[in-house]
Amino acid sequence: MPSALRRIVIASTAAAAIAMMPAARAVAQEAPYRFDLGADLGMCGYLGEASSSIFSHPGFTADAAMRYIPNARMAFRGIVSVQGLSGNTAGMANVLPDMAAYDFTATVAALDLRYEFNFLPYGIGETYKRLSRWTPYLTLGAGLSLSSSGGHTAAAPTLPMGVGVKVKLRKRLNFNAEFTMTKAFGDRLDGDRLHDLNQIKTEFYRSTDWYSRLTVGLSYEFGERCATCHYVD
């Protein structure tokens, strides 16, 4: 993994851990709705043996997602997504054994379970709660990917991490923009032909596949909480 990307990943993970700590100690501000459903569209990119940059071979990505919203500072999100990834070793600085050249296209389906931390108490109305109609947020989770490329199918556990911003368009309607990097703990996301191109036999160093997602989307909240009940659900 390039050193610049490694620094970004380490910094993002550290920032997420630091930012999430106050949420455990803070007094929760209850959100008016418990759930939301949404969809996102955007661009994805691949980073691995056949690409030196996530922007080299952009593809299309889409997802459907559902959040559980315990309070205005955090959410738990399940995401089902699909990505179209591609890559080509032609023109790369690294010379492969025997001067070989490779390219691939892959369709990757993924299931992610993530935690989201809002920097600001997110909501609309109820000014005494000092809710904000927009907030930046951090997200970190775990998932599973299933890749199909060149007639081969491979599954791998994943680690998605990212940043985003949410905006309240209306009381129940939300806009969000998000950038994530996802580490695949396997080396066949890009197909079987690109498995261990550099002939490194140690599995840890061989697992180099990543993909990025830059998306925008809308979501709609539902499941209104009882305003007069004397319990927290």
C-alpha positions in Angstrom: 0.0 0.0 0.0 1.4 3.4 -0.9 2.8 5.3 2.1 0.5 8.3 1.5 -2.6 6.1 1.6 -1.3 4.3 4.6 -1.0 7.6 6.5 -4.5 8.6 5.5 -5.9 5.2 6.7 -4.0 5.4 10.0 -5.1 9.0 10.6 -8.7 8.3 9.7 -8.8 5.3 12.1 -7.2 7.3 14.9 -9.5 10.2 14.4 -12.6 7.9 14.4 -11.5 6.3 17.7 -10.8 9.7 19.3 -14.1 11.3 18.1 -16.2 8.3 19.1 -15.0 8.3 22.8 -17.0 11.3 23.9 -20.2 9.7 22.5 -20.0 7.0 25.2 -19.8 9.6 28.0 -22.2 12.2 26.6 -25.9 12.4 27.6 -27.8 11.1 24.6 -30.1 13.4 22.8 -33.0 11.3 21.6 -33.7 11.5 17.9 -37.5 11.8 16.9 -37.3 8.8 14.6 -35.6 5.5 15.1 -34.9 4.4 11.6 -34.2 5.6 8.1 -34.1 4.0 4.6 -32.0 5.4 1.8 -30.1 4.8 -1.5 -26.8 6.2 -2.8 -25.2 6.5 -6.2 -21.6 7.4 -7.1 -18.1 6.6 -8.3 -15.9 3.8 -7.1 -12.2 3.0 -7.7 -9.8 0.1 -7.3 -6.4 -0.1 -5.7 -4.3 -3.2 -6.0 -1.9 -5.0 -8.3 -3.5 -3.6 -11.5 -3.8 0.0 -10.4 -1.6 2.5 -8.5 -4.3 5.0 -7.8 -8.0 4.8 -6.9 -8.7 7.4 -9.6 -7.1 5.5 -12.4 -10.1 3.4 -13.5 -13.3 4.9 -12.1 -16.5 2.8 -12.0 -20.1 3.0 -11.0 -21.4 2.1 -7.5 -24.9 2.0 -6.0 -26.4 0.9 -2.6 -29.4 0.6 -0.5 -29.1 1.3 3.3 -31.0 1.3 6.5 -30.0 3.1 9.8 -31.0 2.5 13.4 -30.7 5.9 15.1 -30.4 5.6 18.9 -29.8 9.3 19.4 -28.8 12.5 17.6 -25.0 11.7 17.9 -24.8 8.3 16.4 -26.3 5.7 14.1 -25.8 2.0 13.1 -26.1 1.4 9.4 -26.5 -1.6 7.3 -25.5 -1.2 3.6 -25.9 -3.5 0.6 -23.9 -2.2 -2.3 -22.6 -3.2 -5.8 -19.4 -1.9 -7.4 -18.0 -2.1 -10.9 -14.2 -2.3 -10.6 -11.5 -2.4 -13.3 -7.7 -2.2 -13.6 -4.8 -2.5 -16.0 -1.1 -2.9 -15.3 -0.1 -1.1 -18.6 1.8 2.1 -17.9 2.4 1.3 -14.2 5.8 2.1 -12.8 6.1 -1.4 -11.2 7.5 -4.0 -13.6 5.9 -7.4 -13.2 7.8 -10.7 -13.5 8.4 -11.7 -17.1 7.3 -8.2 -18.2 3.7 -9.5 -18.0 0.7 -7.2 -18.5 -2.8 -7.8 -17.0 -6.2 -6.2 -17.0 -9.5 -7.1 -15.4 -13.1 -6.1 -14.8 -15.1 -7.2 -11.8 -18.5 -6.8 -10.2 -18.3 -6.7 -6.4 -21.3 -7.0 -4.2 -20.8 -6.1 -0.5 -22.7 -6.1 2.8 -21.4 -3.6 5.4 -22.4 -3.1 9.1 -21.1 0.3 10.3 -21.1 2.7 13.2 -21.5 6.4 12.5 -20.5 9.2 14.8 -21.9 12.7 14.2 -19.7 15.6 15.2 -22.9 17.7 15.9 -26.2 16.6 17.4 -28.1 16.0 14.1 -31.7 16.9 13.7 -34.3 19.6 13.0 -36.6 21.6 15.2 -36.6 21.3 19.0 -34.2 24.3 19.3 -33.9 23.7 23.1 -31.9 20.6 22.2 -29.5 22.7 20.0 -29.9 20.3 17.1 -28.0 21.0 13.9 -29.5 20.6 10.4 -26.1 19.4 9.1 -23.1 17.5 10.5 -19.9 15.9 9.4 -19.5 12.3 10.5 -17.1 9.4 10.7 -17.9 5.8 9.9 -16.2 2.6 10.7 -17.4 -1.0 10.4 -17.0 -4.5 9.1 -18.4 -6.3 6.1 -18.2 -9.1 3.5 -17.6 -8.8 -0.2 -18.3 -11.2 -3.1 -16.4 -10.5 -6.3 -17.0 -12.0 -9.8 -14.3 -11.6 -12.4 -13.3 -13.6 -15.4 -15.5 -16.5 -14.5 -14.1 -16.7 -10.9 -16.0 -15.8 -7.7 -14.3 -15.0 -4.5 -15.4 -13.8 -1.0 -13.4 -11.8 1.5 -14.1 -10.0 4.8 -13.7 -6.2 4.6 -13.0 -3.2 6.7 -14.8 0.0 5.5 -13.8 3.4 6.9 -14.8 6.8 5.8 -16.0 10.4 6.3 -19.2 12.2 5.2 -21.6 15.0 5.7 -25.4 14.8 6.4 -27.9 17.6 5.7 -31.5 17.8 6.8 -33.6 18.9 3.8 -36.8 18.4 5.7 -37.8 16.9 9.0 -37.6 13.3 7.7 -35.6 13.8 4.5 -31.8 13.7 4.6 -29.1 14.3 2.0 -25.6 12.7 2.5 -22.3 12.7 0.7 -19.7 10.2 1.7 -16.2 9.0 0.9 -15.0 5.5 2.1 -12.0 3.3 1.6 -12.6 -0.4 2.0 -9.8 -2.9 2.8 -10.5 -6.5 1.5 -8.7 -9.2 3.5 -8.1 -11.3 0.4 -6.3 -11.0 -2.9 -8.9 -12.1 -5.4 -11.1 -9.1 -5.5 -9.6 -8.4 -8.9 -9.9 -12.0 -10.1 -7.8 -15.1 -10.0 -5.2 -14.1 -12.7 -3.9 -11.2 -10.5 -3.5 -13.3 -7.4 0.1 -12.8 -6.2 1.5 -11.2 -9.4 4.7 -10.3 -7.6 5.1 -13.9 -6.4 5.2 -13.0 -2.7 4.3 -16.1 -0.8 3.4 -14.5 2.6 -0.4 -14.0 2.7 -0.3 -10.8 4.8 1.8 -8.9 2.2 0.0 -10.5 -0.7 -3.5 -9.1 0.4 -3.4 -5.8 -1.3 -6.9 -5.2 -2.7 -8.8 -2.0 -1.7 -11.7 -0.1 -3.2 -13.0 3.4 -2.7 -16.5 4.8 -3.0 -17.6 8.5 -3.4 -21.4 8.7 -3.2 -24.3 11.0 -2.7 -27.8 9.9 -1.6 -31.1 10.5 0.1 -32.8 8.8 3.0 -36.2 9.0 4.7 -36.8 8.6 8.4 -39.6 6.5 10.0 -40.5 4.9 13.3 -41.5 7.9 15.3 -40.8 7.7 19.0 -43.5 8.4 21.6 -43.1 12.0 22.7 -45.1 11.4 26.0 -43.9 7.9 27.0 -41.8 7.7 30.2 -39.3 5.2 28.9 -36.4 5.1 26.4 -36.9 2.5 23.6 
